[in-house]
């Protein structure tokens, strides 16, 4: 015999209602935010974050006259916060990147042509001495911690 409590029914209804909302509103909200921000990756992240927050508060948000508007506003606020954070941290990141640039332009150009995995091998092997390349297994091998 399966016993279904009122709490379980309420949770199932919440999930179903939110599911319908998510499926119908996610794409239009994403498009609107991407156009507003001019950054599709940031818009996708922001909408996802806002949808999570909407789900967590669905009992309240679902009663709003414009739940989609609430999600859009939360996503926009989240994205603007990220943009501000980028602006504050970008100069420090840029300064660190300038320090790490290779002095020899030929080496710098060769490094740019490497794939990310090959670049990781070079950096770990020659700049940090933490790993070595195992040719037979075609992967980095790190020294074991003792």
SEVEX-734000 format. One record per residue (C-alpha): x, y, z. Coordinates in steps of 0.5 Angstrom, whole numbers, padded with zeros to 4 digits, always signed. Each point is the difference from the previous one (the first is absolute). Last residue first. Example, Ala and Ser with C-alpha at 12.3 -4.5 7.8 and 13.67 -1.06 7.14 Angstrom:
2
+0027-0002+0014-0002-0007+0002
This chain:
146
+0107+0022+0001-0004+0003-0005+0001-0003-0007+0004+0003-0005-0005+0002-0006-0001-0003-0007-0002+0004-0006-0003-0004-0005+0002-0004-0007+0000-0007+0004+0006-0002-0004+0003+0007+0000-0001+0001+0008+0001+0008+0000+0003+0002+0007-0004+0004+0005+0002+0005+0005+0006+0004-0003-0004+0007+0001+0002+0003-0007+0003-0005-0004-0004-0006+0001-0007+0003+0003+0001+0006-0006+0001-0005-0005-0005-0005+0001-0005+0005+0001+0001+0003-0006+0000-0007-0004-0007-0001+0004-0002+0008-0002+0002-0001-0007+0006+0003-0003+0000+0005-0005+0001+0006+0005+0006-0003+0003+0003+0000-0006-0001+0008-0001+0003+0001+0007+0006-0004-0001+0001+0004-0006-0001+0007+0003+0005-0002+0006-0002+0003+0006-0006-0005+0002-0006+0004+0003-0001-0002+0008+0001+0007+0002-0005+0003-0005-0005-0006+0003+0001+0002+0007-0001+0008-0002-0006-0002-0004-0003-0004+0006+0001+0006+0004-0003+0004-0005-0006-0004-0001-0002-0001+0007-0004+0006+0001-0003+0000-0007-0002-0007+0001-0003+0001+0007-0005+0005-0003-0002-0004-0006-0001-0006+0005-0005+0005+0004-0003+0002-0007-0001-0007-0002-0004-0002+0007-0004+0006+0000-0002-0002-0007-0002-0007+0002-0004+0002+0006-0004+0005-0005-0001-0005-0005-0002-0005+0005-0005+0005+0003-0003+0002-0007-0001-0007-0001-0004-0001+0006-0005+0006-0002-0006+0000+0004+0004-0003+0006-0003-0006+0003+0005-0005-0003+0006+0004+0003-0003-0001+0007+0000-0008+0000+0005+0000-0005+0005+0003+0005+0006-0005-0002-0003-0001-0007+0001+0007-0001+0007+0000+0003+0002-0005-0005-0003+0003-0006+0004+0007+0002+0006-0004+0000-0001-0004-0007-0003+0007-0003+0007+0003+0003+0004-0005-0003-0003+0000-0007+0000+0008+0000+0008+0000+0002+0001-0005-0006-0004+0004-0005+0003+0006+0001-0003+0006-0003-0003+0002+0007-0007+0002-0002+0000-0005-0006+0002-0006+0004-0005+0002+0005-0006+0000-0005+0002-0006-0003+0001-0004+0007-0007+0002+0002-0003-0002-0006+0004-0007+0000-0002-0001+0008-0007+0002+0000-0004-0006-0003+0004-0006+0003+0002+0004+0006-0008+0001+0002-0002-0007-0002+0006-0003+0004-0002+0005+0006-0007-0002+0000+0002-0008+0000+0005+0001+0005-0005+0004+0005-0005-0005-0001+0005-0006+0002+0002+0004+0006-0007+0001+0002-0002-0007-0001+0006-0002+0004-0002+0005+0006-0007-0003-0001+0003-0007+0002+0000-0005-0005-0001-0007+0003+0002-0006-0005-0003-0007+0002
